[in-house]
Amino acid sequence: MLTEKEAEFVVKDVTNPVELDEFVESGDRIHHDRYAQQSHELPNEAAEASSRALIRVVPLAYGALLGGLADHVLLGLCVGLMLSLAFDLNMGGKSMARALSRGLCLVVARAGRLLAQIIGRLGLAAPAVLNTLRCRGG
């Protein structure tokens, strides 16, 4: 058993706050400035681009899944493609479909005028619409 004097010393020792600085050397401390400060947020451009990609891809995926459930994957993909195209056209200047249609429109207009010239050289009457084909899209 402990005597009263020894018990008093033990109680005093336990009740005193322990300072960790006494036991840890200053060189062992973690330096927070050694690590890169990273943010979990995307820059605005990356966030916008990823959201546009999701808007285009998710309807296709759901169309394929629903088509697979109905045993008509091709039909589901077609419906998903139409929905994805509708969402893409609502993006305005960021729309991929509008950008592709501008290029396609120029090709169709040039092909129509070329066809009208070929028909005219053969001595046939070419439809007037073929000569006047122009791209009106912006």
MDTraj code that builds the backbone (N, CA, C; nanometers):
import mdtraj as md
import numpy as np

residues = "MET LEU THR GLU LYS GLU ALA GLU PHE VAL VAL LYS ASP VAL THR ASN PRO VAL GLU LEU ASP GLU PHE VAL GLU SER GLY ASP ARG ILE HIS HIS ASP ARG TYR ALA GLN GLN SER HIS GLU LEU PRO ASN GLU ALA ALA GLU ALA SER SER ARG ALA LEU ILE ARG VAL VAL PRO LEU ALA TYR GLY ALA LEU LEU GLY GLY LEU ALA ASP HIS VAL LEU LEU GLY LEU CYS VAL GLY LEU MET LEU SER LEU ALA PHE ASP LEU ASN MET GLY GLY LYS SER MET ALA ARG ALA LEU SER ARG GLY LEU CYS LEU VAL VAL ALA ARG ALA GLY ARG LEU LEU ALA GLN ILE ILE GLY ARG LEU GLY LEU ALA ALA PRO ALA VAL LEU ASN THR LEU ARG CYS ARG GLY GLY".split()
xyz = np.array([
    [0.0814, -0.1166, 0.0000],
    [0.0000, 0.0000, 0.0000],
    [0.0864, 0.1237, 0.0000],
    [0.0255, 0.2307, -0.0466],
    [0.0976, 0.3578, -0.0501],
    [0.0739, 0.4329, 0.0799],
    [0.1772, 0.4988, 0.1202],
    [0.1617, 0.5847, 0.2374],
    [0.0914, 0.7115, 0.1927],
    [0.0490, 0.7929, 0.2915],
    [-0.0222, 0.9167, 0.2578],
    [0.0661, 1.0106, 0.1784],
    [0.1928, 1.0154, 0.2085],
    [0.2842, 1.1032, 0.1367],
    [0.3005, 1.0586, -0.0072],
    [0.3156, 0.9283, -0.0283],
    [0.3304, 0.8766, -0.1642],
    [0.2005, 0.8943, -0.2436],
    [0.0883, 0.8721, -0.1796],
    [-0.0406, 0.8890, -0.2466],
    [-0.0622, 1.0340, -0.2858],
    [-0.0216, 1.1268, -0.1984],
    [-0.0341, 1.2684, -0.2288],
    [0.0500, 1.3056, -0.3505],
    [0.1683, 1.2497, -0.3619],
    [0.2578, 1.2768, -0.4747],
    [0.1981, 1.2233, -0.6050],
    [0.1406, 1.1035, -0.5986],
    [0.0810, 1.0431, -0.7175],
    [-0.0396, 1.1250, -0.7635],
    [-0.1249, 1.1670, -0.6699],
    [-0.2425, 1.2466, -0.7057],
    [-0.2007, 1.3789, -0.7650],
    [-0.0994, 1.4403, -0.7075],
    [-0.0495, 1.5676, -0.7599],
    [0.0049, 1.5498, -0.9002],
    [0.0765, 1.4421, -0.9219],
    [0.1379, 1.4166, -1.0508],
    [0.0319, 1.3907, -1.1580],
    [-0.0756, 1.3250, -1.1230],
    [-0.1806, 1.2937, -1.2190],
    [-0.2637, 1.4168, -1.2527],
    [-0.2856, 1.5027, -1.1573],
    [-0.3692, 1.6193, -1.1818],
    [-0.2965, 1.7310, -1.2540],
    [-0.1662, 1.7304, -1.2586],
    [-0.0921, 1.8331, -1.3324],
    [-0.1098, 1.8099, -1.4823],
    [-0.1359, 1.9167, -1.5595],
    [-0.1499, 1.8979, -1.7046],
    [-0.0169, 1.8578, -1.7675],
    [-0.0257, 1.7713, -1.8653],
    [0.0935, 1.7233, -1.9342],
    [0.1131, 1.8082, -2.0584],
    [0.2283, 1.8641, -2.0742],
    [0.2626, 1.9441, -2.1906],
    [0.3349, 1.8545, -2.2909],
    [0.2805, 1.8469, -2.4106],
    [0.3425, 1.7614, -2.5117],
    [0.4736, 1.8193, -2.5627],
    [0.4890, 1.9482, -2.5535],
    [0.6111, 2.0108, -2.6014],
    [0.7331, 1.9594, -2.5266],
    [0.7123, 1.9121, -2.4065],
    [0.8239, 1.8581, -2.3294],
    [0.8740, 1.7275, -2.3883],
    [0.7854, 1.6524, -2.4535],
    [0.8203, 1.5206, -2.5031],
    [0.8492, 1.5159, -2.6526],
    [0.8058, 1.6172, -2.7257],
    [0.8225, 1.6180, -2.8706],
    [0.9250, 1.7231, -2.9074],
    [1.0174, 1.6825, -2.9936],
    [1.1186, 1.7784, -3.0385],
    [1.0583, 1.8678, -3.1465],
    [1.1101, 1.9881, -3.1577],
    [1.0542, 2.0835, -3.2531],
    [1.0777, 2.0406, -3.3981],
    [1.1793, 1.9615, -3.4259],
    [1.2072, 1.9155, -3.5619],
    [1.1097, 1.8101, -3.6097],
    [1.0356, 1.7466, -3.5189],
    [0.9434, 1.6406, -3.5560],
    [0.8039, 1.6919, -3.5907],
    [0.7795, 1.8188, -3.5778],
    [0.6463, 1.8729, -3.6059],
    [0.6177, 1.8705, -3.7552],
    [0.4912, 1.8544, -3.7877],
    [0.4499, 1.8511, -3.9282],
    [0.4424, 1.9939, -3.9801],
    [0.5017, 2.0153, -4.0956],
    [0.4959, 2.1470, -4.1586],
    [0.3851, 2.1439, -4.2628],
    [0.2828, 2.2233, -4.2410],
    [0.1692, 2.2235, -4.3322],
    [0.2023, 2.2877, -4.4657],
    [0.3045, 2.3691, -4.4713],
    [0.3371, 2.4361, -4.5967],
    [0.4136, 2.3455, -4.6918],
    [0.4463, 2.2244, -4.6512],
    [0.5161, 2.1313, -4.7401],
    [0.4214, 2.0646, -4.8386],
    [0.2928, 2.0700, -4.8134],
    [0.1949, 2.0009, -4.8950],
    [0.1216, 2.1009, -4.9833],
    [0.0865, 2.0552, -5.1028],
    [0.0150, 2.1426, -5.1960],
    [-0.1259, 2.1684, -5.1461],
    [-0.1672, 2.2906, -5.1593],
    [-0.3047, 2.3258, -5.1240],
    [-0.3932, 2.2914, -5.2430],
    [-0.4813, 2.1953, -5.2249],
    [-0.5663, 2.1519, -5.3347],
    [-0.7108, 2.1882, -5.3065],
    [-0.7757, 2.2263, -5.4123],
    [-0.9170, 2.2579, -5.4026],
    [-0.9951, 2.1438, -5.4680],
    [-1.1098, 2.1120, -5.4142],
    [-1.1901, 2.0042, -5.4693],
    [-1.2919, 2.0560, -5.5695],
    [-1.2789, 2.1800, -5.6096],
    [-1.3709, 2.2378, -5.7063],
    [-1.3026, 2.2480, -5.8420],
    [-1.3792, 2.2219, -5.9467],
    [-1.3275, 2.2352, -6.0824],
    [-1.3283, 2.3816, -6.1238],
    [-1.2357, 2.4207, -6.2098],
    [-1.2453, 2.5559, -6.2658],
    [-1.3754, 2.5689, -6.3452],
    [-1.4202, 2.6901, -6.3654],
    [-1.5488, 2.7131, -6.4319],
    [-1.5555, 2.6500, -6.5700],
    [-1.4473, 2.6596, -6.6484],
    [-1.4477, 2.6041, -6.7833],
    [-1.4598, 2.4526, -6.7799],
    [-1.3879, 2.3879, -6.6896],
    [-1.3929, 2.2418, -6.6803],
    [-1.5290, 2.1950, -6.6304],
    [-1.5868, 2.2670, -6.5365],
    [-1.7188, 2.2300, -6.4858],
    [-1.8236, 2.2420, -6.5953],
    [-1.8141, 2.3470, -6.6754],
    [-1.9109, 2.3663, -6.7836],
    [-1.8945, 2.2588, -6.8907],
    [-1.7703, 2.2280, -6.9254],
    [-1.7456, 2.1266, -7.0279],
    [-1.7912, 1.9887, -6.9808],
    [-1.7668, 1.9560, -6.8551],
    [-1.8091, 1.8249, -6.8060],
    [-1.9612, 1.8159, -6.7964],
    [-2.0275, 1.9244, -6.7615],
    [-2.1738, 1.9202, -6.7560],
    [-2.2329, 1.9069, -6.8961],
    [-2.1718, 1.9705, -6.9945],
    [-2.2205, 1.9557, -7.1326],
    [-2.2005, 1.8132, -7.1825],
    [-2.0877, 1.7519, -7.1448],
    [-2.0631, 1.6128, -7.1840],
    [-2.1658, 1.5198, -7.1195],
    [-2.1978, 1.5454, -6.9937],
    [-2.2991, 1.4634, -6.9259],
    [-2.4357, 1.4778, -6.9916],
    [-2.4694, 1.5993, -7.0309],
    [-2.5992, 1.6225, -7.0942],
    [-2.6085, 1.5472, -7.2264],
    [-2.4966, 1.5304, -7.2940],
    [-2.4981, 1.4595, -7.4213],
    [-2.4939, 1.3078, -7.4044],
    [-2.4261, 1.2588, -7.3026],
    [-2.4021, 1.1151, -7.2886],
    [-2.5127, 1.0442, -7.2107],
    [-2.5654, 1.1073, -7.1070],
    [-2.6630, 1.0403, -7.0196],
    [-2.7893, 0.9959, -7.0952],
    [-2.8494, 1.0778, -7.1838],
    [-2.9671, 1.0271, -7.2570],
    [-2.9358, 0.9059, -7.3440],
    [-2.8157, 0.9012, -7.4000],
    [-2.7779, 0.7842, -7.4797],
    [-2.7678, 0.6595, -7.3920],
    [-2.7081, 0.6747, -7.2755],
    [-2.6939, 0.5607, -7.1848],
    [-2.8300, 0.5113, -7.1370],
    [-2.9169, 0.6047, -7.0987],
    [-3.0503, 0.5642, -7.0548],
    [-3.1296, 0.5022, -7.1702],
    [-3.1140, 0.5541, -7.2891],
    [-3.1820, 0.4953, -7.4046],
    [-3.1356, 0.3528, -7.4290],
    [-3.0052, 0.3289, -7.4181],
    [-2.9528, 0.1933, -7.4367],
    [-3.0038, 0.1002, -7.3273],
    [-3.0062, 0.1491, -7.2035],
    [-3.0544, 0.0652, -7.0935],
    [-3.2031, 0.0330, -7.1078],
    [-3.2829, 0.1342, -7.1378],
    [-3.4263, 0.1102, -7.1540],
    [-3.4548, 0.0252, -7.2774],
    [-3.3773, 0.0462, -7.3830],
    [-3.3927, -0.0376, -7.5018],
    [-3.3550, -0.1819, -7.4731],
    [-3.2532, -0.2008, -7.3902],
    [-3.2151, -0.3366, -7.3514],
    [-3.3228, -0.4045, -7.2688],
    [-3.3888, -0.3284, -7.1833],
    [-3.4984, -0.3856, -7.1039],
    [-3.6160, -0.4260, -7.1915],
    [-3.6375, -0.3507, -7.2999],
    [-3.7495, -0.3789, -7.3897],
    [-3.7086, -0.4678, -7.5069],
    [-3.5869, -0.5203, -7.5054],
    [-3.5321, -0.6046, -7.6129],
    [-3.5252, -0.5332, -7.7474],
    [-3.5099, -0.4007, -7.7446],
    [-3.4911, -0.3206, -7.8663],
    [-3.3842, -0.2160, -7.8379],
    [-3.2589, -0.2602, -7.8319],
    [-3.1492, -0.1699, -7.7965],
    [-3.1337, -0.0602, -7.9010],
    [-3.1474, -0.0963, -8.0287],
    [-3.1321, 0.0030, -8.1352],
    [-3.2392, 0.1114, -8.1262],
    [-3.3613, 0.0713, -8.0965],
    [-3.4691, 0.1685, -8.0802],
    [-3.4417, 0.2587, -7.9596],
    [-3.3935, 0.2001, -7.8509],
    [-3.3593, 0.2794, -7.7323],
    [-3.2473, 0.3773, -7.7606],
    [-3.1468, 0.3335, -7.8364],
    [-3.0377, 0.4244, -7.8736],
    [-3.0871, 0.5379, -7.9622],
    [-3.1785, 0.5082, -8.0534],
    [-3.2338, 0.6135, -8.1408],
    [-3.3103, 0.7170, -8.0599],
    [-3.3920, 0.6708, -7.9651],
    [-3.4658, 0.7644, -7.8803],
    [-3.3692, 0.8450, -7.7941],
    [-3.2677, 0.7776, -7.7393],
    [-3.1667, 0.8482, -7.6600],
    [-3.0903, 0.9496, -7.7426],
    [-3.0596, 0.9151, -7.8672],
    [-2.9894, 1.0076, -7.9561],
    [-3.0754, 1.1293, -7.9879],
    [-3.2041, 1.1072, -8.0107],
    [-3.2928, 1.2214, -8.0383],
    [-3.3031, 1.3129, -7.9164],
    [-3.3128, 1.2544, -7.7991],
    [-3.3200, 1.3354, -7.6773],
    [-3.1884, 1.4087, -7.6525],
    [-3.0781, 1.3399, -7.6756],
    [-2.9469, 1.4035, -7.6597],
    [-2.9294, 1.5170, -7.7597],
    [-2.9756, 1.4972, -7.8808],
    [-2.9681, 1.6013, -7.9837],
    [-3.0534, 1.7217, -7.9463],
    [-3.1716, 1.6955, -7.8911],
    [-3.2585, 1.8059, -7.8487],
    [-3.1927, 1.8866, -7.7366],
    [-3.1315, 1.8178, -7.6406],
    [-3.0613, 1.8886, -7.5326],
    [-2.9422, 1.9663, -7.5871],
    [-2.8716, 1.9055, -7.6830],
    [-2.7538, 1.9708, -7.7402],
    [-2.7932, 2.0963, -7.8170],
    [-2.9018, 2.0918, -7.8898],
    [-2.9445, 2.2090, -7.9664],
    [-2.9857, 2.3243, -7.8752],
    [-3.0275, 2.2947, -7.7532],
    [-3.0642, 2.4005, -7.6587],
    [-2.9438, 2.4686, -7.5963],
    [-2.8219, 2.4223, -7.6253],
    [-2.7015, 2.4819, -7.5683],
    [-2.6567, 2.6071, -7.6411],
    [-2.7229, 2.6431, -7.7460],
    [-2.6893, 2.7661, -7.8173],
    [-2.5562, 2.7573, -7.8896],
    [-2.4676, 2.8501, -7.8599],
    [-2.3381, 2.8576, -7.9269],
    [-2.2444, 2.7434, -7.8922],
    [-2.2705, 2.6709, -7.7839],
    [-2.1853, 2.5593, -7.7417],
    [-2.2322, 2.4265, -7.8008],
    [-2.3335, 2.4305, -7.8855],
    [-2.3913, 2.3090, -7.9409],
    [-2.2999, 2.2482, -8.0464],
    [-2.2749, 2.1187, -8.0337],
    [-2.1945, 2.0471, -8.1333],
    [-2.2763, 2.0194, -8.2585],
    [-2.4051, 1.9932, -8.2402],
    [-2.4921, 1.9627, -8.3547],
    [-2.5042, 2.0836, -8.4472],
    [-2.5150, 2.2024, -8.3899],
    [-2.5238, 2.3229, -8.4738],
    [-2.3946, 2.3448, -8.5503],
    [-2.2812, 2.3207, -8.4845],
    [-2.1527, 2.3378, -8.5526],
    [-2.1380, 2.2379, -8.6664],
    [-2.1801, 2.1137, -8.6437],
    [-2.1732, 2.0133, -8.7502],
    [-2.2715, 2.0437, -8.8625],
    [-2.3885, 2.0942, -8.8260],
    [-2.4888, 2.1226, -8.9296],
    [-2.4457, 2.2377, -9.0189],
    [-2.3698, 2.3343, -8.9634],
    [-2.3199, 2.4443, -9.0483],
    [-2.2303, 2.3895, -9.1579],
    [-2.1389, 2.3005, -9.1202],
    [-2.0495, 2.2404, -9.2191],
    [-2.1249, 2.1527, -9.3168],
    [-2.2213, 2.0772, -9.2663],
    [-2.3013, 1.9897, -9.3518],
    [-2.3892, 2.0714, -9.4465],
    [-2.4393, 2.1827, -9.3983],
    [-2.5235, 2.2684, -9.4812],
    [-2.4438, 2.3220, -9.6005],
    [-2.3210, 2.3640, -9.5764],
    [-2.2377, 2.4134, -9.6866],
    [-2.2121, 2.3045, -9.7898],
    [-2.1876, 2.1832, -9.7430],
    [-2.1614, 2.0718, -9.8341],
    [-2.2858, 2.0409, -9.9175],
    [-2.4032, 2.0385, -9.8538],
    [-2.5278, 2.0095, -9.9262],
    [-2.5565, 2.1192, -10.0282],
    [-2.5350, 2.2458, -9.9921],
    [-2.5608, 2.3562, -10.0849],
    [-2.4667, 2.3489, -10.2053],
    [-2.3392, 2.3216, -10.1803],
    [-2.2441, 2.3104, -10.2929],
    [-2.2770, 2.1906, -10.3807],
    [-2.3156, 2.0794, -10.3178],
    [-2.3518, 1.9601, -10.3960],
    [-2.4756, 1.9866, -10.4804],
    [-2.5727, 2.0604, -10.4261],
    [-2.6935, 2.0938, -10.5034],
    [-2.6613, 2.1803, -10.6232],
    [-2.5761, 2.2810, -10.6051],
    [-2.5387, 2.3671, -10.7186],
    [-2.4591, 2.2894, -10.8233],
    [-2.3712, 2.1990, -10.7759],
    [-2.2939, 2.1162, -10.8685],
    [-2.3866, 2.0235, -10.9472],
    [-2.4857, 1.9661, -10.8793],
    [-2.5826, 1.8798, -10.9469],
    [-2.6626, 1.9584, -11.0508],
    [-2.6996, 2.0823, -11.0180],
    [-2.7724, 2.1663, -11.1140],
    [-2.6865, 2.1951, -11.2367],
    [-2.5564, 2.2187, -11.2171],
    [-2.4668, 2.2432, -11.3304],
    [-2.4528, 2.1188, -11.4169],
    [-2.4424, 2.0029, -11.3540],
    [-2.4287, 1.8776, -11.4302],
    [-2.5555, 1.8509, -11.5104],
    [-2.6711, 1.8714, -11.4474],
    [-2.7987, 1.8505, -11.5175],
    [-2.8113, 1.9492, -11.6338],
    [-2.7685, 2.0745, -11.6136],
    [-2.7738, 2.1763, -11.7194],
    [-2.6815, 2.1416, -11.8341],
    [-2.5634, 2.0880, -11.8090],
    [-2.4703, 2.0504, -11.9162],
    [-2.5205, 1.9305, -11.9954],
    [-2.6026, 1.8486, -11.9305],
    [-2.6611, 1.7351, -12.0029],
    [-2.7762, 1.7788, -12.0934],
    [-2.8141, 1.9062, -12.0847],
    [-2.9198, 1.9596, -12.1699],
    [-3.0581, 1.9422, -12.1094],
    [-3.0642, 1.9062, -11.9833],
    [-3.1930, 1.8905, -11.9171],
    [-3.2232, 2.0159, -11.8362],
    [-3.3485, 2.0318, -11.8033],
    [-3.3879, 2.1474, -11.7225],
    [-3.3682, 2.1122, -11.5746],
    [-3.2778, 2.1819, -11.5135],
    [-3.2502, 2.1582, -11.3709],
    [-3.3528, 2.2315, -11.2858],
    [-3.3970, 2.1721, -11.1767],
    [-3.4895, 2.2435, -11.0877],
    [-3.4247, 2.3721, -11.0373],
    [-3.5019, 2.4784, -11.0345],
    [-3.4486, 2.6097, -10.9942],
    [-3.4040, 2.6089, -10.8479],
    [-3.4602, 2.5202, -10.7697],
    [-3.4241, 2.5138, -10.6273],
    [-3.2771, 2.4773, -10.6105],
    [-3.2249, 2.3918, -10.6960],
    [-3.0847, 2.3482, -10.6831],
    [-2.9883, 2.4637, -10.7042],
    [-3.0214, 2.5559, -10.7939],
    [-2.9331, 2.6700, -10.8186],
    [-2.9366, 2.7720, -10.7065],
    [-3.0440, 2.7745, -10.6339],
    [-3.0584, 2.8790, -10.5310],
    [-3.0315, 2.8279, -10.3889],
    [-2.9783, 2.7069, -10.3770],
    [-2.9525, 2.6538, -10.2430],
    [-2.8460, 2.7402, -10.1715],
    [-2.8787, 2.7872, -10.0538],
    [-2.7872, 2.8659, -9.9728],
    [-2.8033, 2.8229, -9.8285],
    [-2.7004, 2.8403, -9.7526],
    [-2.7099, 2.8125, -9.6079],
    [-2.7600, 2.9369, -9.5376],
    [-2.8724, 2.9226, -9.4717],
    [-2.9279, 3.0358, -9.4006],
    [-2.8985, 3.0286, -9.2511],
    [-2.8515, 2.9132, -9.2060],
    [-2.8230, 2.8974, -9.0622],
    [-2.7038, 2.9803, -9.0214],
    [-2.7045, 3.0261, -8.8932],
    [-2.5976, 3.1107, -8.8438],
    [-2.4894, 3.0395, -8.7825],
])
top = md.Topology()
chain = top.add_chain()
for i, resn in enumerate(residues, 1):
    res = top.add_residue(resn, chain, resSeq=i)
    for name in ("N", "CA", "C"):
        top.add_atom(name, md.element.get_by_symbol(name[0]), res)
traj = md.Trajectory(xyz[None], top)
